[in-house]
Structure formats: C-alpha cells, structure tokens
Amino acid sequence: MTPNPADDPSDAEAGDADIDADSGRTETESAEAEPVEDESVDADRADAERIDADPTGYDAGGRRDVLVVGGGVAGLTAGVFTARAGLDTLVVNAGESILRRNAHLENFPGFPAGVNARLFADMLEAQATGNGCDLLRGEVTSVRREEVKGEAARDGFVAEVELDGDAADGGERTTVAARYVVAASWSDASYLDGLGVDVRDAGSKRYVGEDGLGRTNVEGLYVAGRLAERYHQAVIAAGHGAQTAITLVHDSDVPFYNDWVTPEGYFTGRGREVPPGCEEIDDRERRARERASMAAMREYFSEPHPDRQRTHPSLVDDELGRVPEE
Ligand SMILES: Cc1cc2nc3c(=O)[nH]c(=O)nc-3n(C[C@H](O)[C@H](O)[C@H](O)COP(=O)(O)OP(=O)(O)OC[C@H]3O[C@@H](n4cnc5c(N)ncnc54)[C@H](O)[C@@H]3O)c2cc1C
C-alpha cells in the first residue's frame, strides 16, 4: 500500500513515540555497510567493464529493476531516488534537457545567486551516476510488454534503444529489459504507443496521464516531469521525479521508509533500528562527506561553463546574432 504523502508517517517524526512496528516496514537493519576501499575500486572497475561490454545487461539475460526514459531534470532525479533505494537503475537519454536552453537558472532552490543551467544539468547527471545510476546515451524508440513463452508477461517491459551516433557503437540498436519503466522524456511519448497508456493531446503536445503519484494506467509504467503535464519549472520536474520514484519504490517489494542521512544515534539512540532507506553516519564520516562536497563544488564553480548558450531550435540561425557562435 502506498502511503498518501498527505499522511506521511515521518510527519510523526517530531513526536515519533510509536511508529507502527506491525508493518515491519519501518523497523529493519541499517541501510548502509562500511565499504572496504580496495574491493569497491575493483568492483567499480568490474562494473565499468561489464557495462561497456553490455550496457543494458540484456545479453546476459539481465533485467533492470528500473528503466528511466529521459535523462533530464525529472528523469535524473527519479534515478537518484530509485538507485539509492537499491533498485538497479538505467537512465537512457537522447539529446539534452530543455533546461540547457535557459540563460541563468535563478529559481531553483539552493543557489542564492542562481546557477548556469548547463552546469546544473551536468551536476545533476553526476549526482545520478554518483548514486548508482547507469547512464546510456540513446533514444528509446519503443517499449512493449515483456513476453514469456510468446505471451505478454503480467509485468516487465522490453525497450528498444537507438544508441547515440557519436557513441562508440554509433547508431546501433540495443534492447533493455526492465521490471519498471519511468517515462520522463519531455516532449516525446511516441515509444509508448501500443501499450494502451492514457494520454492527452493538446495541440502538438502529448501528455501522459497519471494518478497524482506518478502511476499511469499501465501496471509498472510511471511518468514524471513535464510529460505528466506538471508546471514547466525545473524544481517542479525534480520534485515530481522524486515523488514518482518514491511511489515506484513503495510499489516494489523494497522496504523503504524515507531517504534520509541522519547523525549517529538518531534512531539507534532511541532504541530504534535504522529504517530502510535511511542511514546513520558518525561525525568523522559527516565531515569527510562535507569536505568531499566542498571540493566538488569548488571544482564545478572554478570556471565559467564552457558550453555555449542554446536557444529555441527555430532561432538557431539567428541573423541578429543573439546567440554567440561556437
Ligand atoms: C528557454 C527555457 C528556459 C527555462 N528556464 C527555466 C527557469 O529559469 N526556471 C525553471 O524552473 N524552469 C525553466 N525552464 C523549464 C525547465 O527547463 C523544464 O520545466 C524542465 O527541464 C522539465 O524537466 P523534464 O525532466 O520534464 O524535461 P527535460 O529536462 O527536457 O528532460 C527530458 C529528457 O528526455 C530526453 N528524451 C526525450 N525523448 C526521449 C526518448 N525517446 N529517449 C530517450 N530520451 C528522450 C530529452 O532529450 C531530455 O534530455 C526553462 C525552459 C526553457 C525552454
């Protein structure tokens, strides 16, 4: 059962005397084991080799838990949450987020003087891969129900992907199998044709219907961002990407309470187990993460972003020279 955000159990956090233990979903062992340095480096290298060899994992009969179609604001945010919840997540992105046309992003929380939108989009991509998402550059051209013995399976999907031309395996096609699909691909929903998903056409735009929490009428298919007809703002797209991802995590059989990083003893100091999705870190770890984040932001903000300003496609050859040449 998906909790309605309106009566979120964590709201009881402040008084939190008696979180319902019967469900068993809030009381489990701590989410995070201490990584051992060398093994993780080898594991990363092995991971990289595995992904290069078979980016979708399909050939190895692999099935991803989550396929996110669209690596823009909503899609990458959704990927951060599903990957952090422990779901094996692949984000497939063609082209670039429409946000990269913005001239200066001034209304996204956390940037007092605003931020270069292309830098913001790069940082969001790094945050998604840094939290465990795999990223594949390519266009999803179709999504259909997985077939078992020639019959459409009750759950699971198979997506066809046309890999980006400039990727090593230029323009080739590949296939991804996934239990869940998140459509976060403004403004394209054509690959969903044939799945019977509810859509609304408004002029040249097509929106995908949802239940207010990101679920479409097709089991296992979710929608996030502008494609779900949410307001055309980056913070809204990010928020809806997160909401849709958490709905998906609740619908999956992954135990999940909230995605919180808390100080040591926050739960255990009150006789509680660390709930699923949460993590307790000690002061040494907290300082180490703060130093790492400061170093990362210094790096990101050390130079003006190199990418040139984009504009509307119909204005590219702007004789008024409003868009700087390469
Ligand atoms: C000029 C301009 C300025 C803006 N300025 C602001 C601003 O100042 N503040 C603000 O809050 N918002 C601003 N916005 C709006 C903001 O950019 C959007 O609301 C937000 O990016 C929507 O997020 P999204 O994830 O739904 O779509 P996007 O961020 O566009 O992401 C969708 C991604 O899916 C990819 N995709 C599409 N089809 C496929 C497919 N078949 N397979 C794989 N990938 C696919 C797209 O190429 C894209 O990368 C601006 C928009 C524009 C156009």
The ligand as an SDF file (V2000), in Angstrom:
LIG
                    3D

 53 58  0  0  0  0  0  0  0  0999 V2000
   14.2960   28.5500  -22.6460 C   0  0  0  0  0  0  0  0  0  0  0  0
   13.8650   27.8800  -21.3490 C   0  0  0  0  0  0  0  0  0  0  0  0
   14.1970   28.4610  -20.1480 C   0  0  0  0  0  0  0  0  0  0  0  0
   13.7690   27.8570  -18.9540 C   0  0  0  0  0  0  0  0  0  0  0  0
   14.0970   28.4690  -17.7770 N   0  0  0  0  0  0  0  0  0  0  0  0
   13.6450   27.9360  -16.6250 C   0  0  0  0  0  0  0  0  0  0  0  0
   13.9290   28.6040  -15.3950 C   0  0  0  0  0  0  0  0  0  0  0  0
   14.5630   29.6730  -15.3520 O   0  0  0  0  0  0  0  0  0  0  0  0
   13.4620   28.0160  -14.2440 N   0  0  0  0  0  0  0  0  0  0  0  0
   12.7280   26.8680  -14.2620 C   0  0  0  0  0  0  0  0  0  0  0  0
   12.3140   26.3950  -13.2060 O   0  0  0  0  0  0  0  0  0  0  0  0
   12.4620   26.2030  -15.4100 N   0  0  0  0  0  0  0  0  0  0  0  0
   12.8730   26.7340  -16.5910 C   0  0  0  0  0  0  0  0  0  0  0  0
   12.5820   26.0860  -17.7650 N   0  0  0  0  0  0  0  0  0  0  0  0
   11.7300   24.8790  -17.7420 C   0  0  0  0  0  0  0  0  0  0  0  0
   12.5220   23.6190  -17.3960 C   0  0  0  0  0  0  0  0  0  0  0  0
   13.6280   23.5100  -18.2530 O   0  0  0  0  0  0  0  0  0  0  0  0
   11.6260   22.3920  -17.5660 C   0  0  0  0  0  0  0  0  0  0  0  0
   10.4290   22.5490  -16.8530 O   0  0  0  0  0  0  0  0  0  0  0  0
   12.2890   21.0890  -17.1050 C   0  0  0  0  0  0  0  0  0  0  0  0
   13.5330   20.9030  -17.7320 O   0  0  0  0  0  0  0  0  0  0  0  0
   11.3690   19.8980  -17.4190 C   0  0  0  0  0  0  0  0  0  0  0  0
   12.0190   18.7410  -16.9720 O   0  0  0  0  0  0  0  0  0  0  0  0
   11.7470   17.3210  -17.6670 P   0  0  0  0  0  0  0  0  0  0  0  0
   12.6500   16.3640  -16.9860 O   0  0  0  0  0  0  0  0  0  0  0  0
   10.2970   17.0510  -17.7110 O   0  0  0  0  0  0  0  0  0  0  0  0
   12.2270   17.5200  -19.1890 O   0  0  0  0  0  0  0  0  0  0  0  0
   13.7460   17.6800  -19.6990 P   0  0  0  0  0  0  0  0  0  0  0  0
   14.5800   18.2960  -18.6360 O   0  0  0  0  0  0  0  0  0  0  0  0
   13.6970   18.3410  -21.0210 O   0  0  0  0  0  0  0  0  0  0  0  0
   14.2450   16.1630  -19.8800 O   0  0  0  0  0  0  0  0  0  0  0  0
   13.6950   15.2850  -20.8200 C   0  0  0  0  0  0  0  0  0  0  0  0
   14.8590   14.4870  -21.4130 C   0  0  0  0  0  0  0  0  0  0  0  0
   14.3360   13.3630  -22.1310 O   0  0  0  0  0  0  0  0  0  0  0  0
   15.0340   13.2350  -23.3510 C   0  0  0  0  0  0  0  0  0  0  0  0
   14.2240   12.4050  -24.2550 N   0  0  0  0  0  0  0  0  0  0  0  0
   13.1040   12.7730  -24.9400 C   0  0  0  0  0  0  0  0  0  0  0  0
   12.6300   11.7200  -25.6680 N   0  0  0  0  0  0  0  0  0  0  0  0
   13.4660   10.6780  -25.4030 C   0  0  0  0  0  0  0  0  0  0  0  0
   13.4970    9.3000  -25.8320 C   0  0  0  0  0  0  0  0  0  0  0  0
   12.5730    8.8000  -26.6760 N   0  0  0  0  0  0  0  0  0  0  0  0
   14.5090    8.5090  -25.3830 N   0  0  0  0  0  0  0  0  0  0  0  0
   15.4530    8.9830  -24.5260 C   0  0  0  0  0  0  0  0  0  0  0  0
   15.4700   10.2820  -24.0660 N   0  0  0  0  0  0  0  0  0  0  0  0
   14.4830   11.1100  -24.5080 C   0  0  0  0  0  0  0  0  0  0  0  0
   15.2100   14.6890  -23.7850 C   0  0  0  0  0  0  0  0  0  0  0  0
   16.1690   14.8280  -24.8250 O   0  0  0  0  0  0  0  0  0  0  0  0
   15.6600   15.3140  -22.4570 C   0  0  0  0  0  0  0  0  0  0  0  0
   17.0500   15.1200  -22.2590 O   0  0  0  0  0  0  0  0  0  0  0  0
   13.0100   26.6510  -18.9780 C   0  0  0  0  0  0  0  0  0  0  0  0
   12.7210   26.0340  -20.2040 C   0  0  0  0  0  0  0  0  0  0  0  0
   13.1160   26.6590  -21.3840 C   0  0  0  0  0  0  0  0  0  0  0  0
   12.7520   26.0290  -22.6940 C   0  0  0  0  0  0  0  0  0  0  0  0
  1  2  1  0
  2  3  1  0
  2 52  2  0
  3  4  2  0
  4  5  1  0
  4 50  1  0
  5  6  2  0
  6  7  1  0
  6 13  1  0
  7  8  2  0
  7  9  1  0
  9 10  1  0
 10 11  2  0
 10 12  1  0
 12 13  2  0
 13 14  1  0
 14 15  1  0
 14 50  1  0
 15 16  1  0
 16 17  1  0
 16 18  1  0
 18 19  1  0
 18 20  1  0
 20 21  1  0
 20 22  1  0
 22 23  1  0
 23 24  1  0
 24 25  2  0
 24 26  1  0
 24 27  1  0
 27 28  1  0
 28 29  2  0
 28 30  1  0
 28 31  1  0
 31 32  1  0
 32 33  1  0
 33 34  1  0
 33 48  1  0
 34 35  1  0
 35 36  1  0
 35 46  1  0
 36 37  1  0
 36 45  1  0
 37 38  2  0
 38 39  1  0
 39 40  1  0
 39 45  2  0
 40 41  1  0
 40 42  2  0
 42 43  1  0
 43 44  2  0
 44 45  1  0
 46 47  1  0
 46 48  1  0
 48 49  1  0
 50 51  2  0
 51 52  1  0
 52 53  1  0
M  END
$$$$
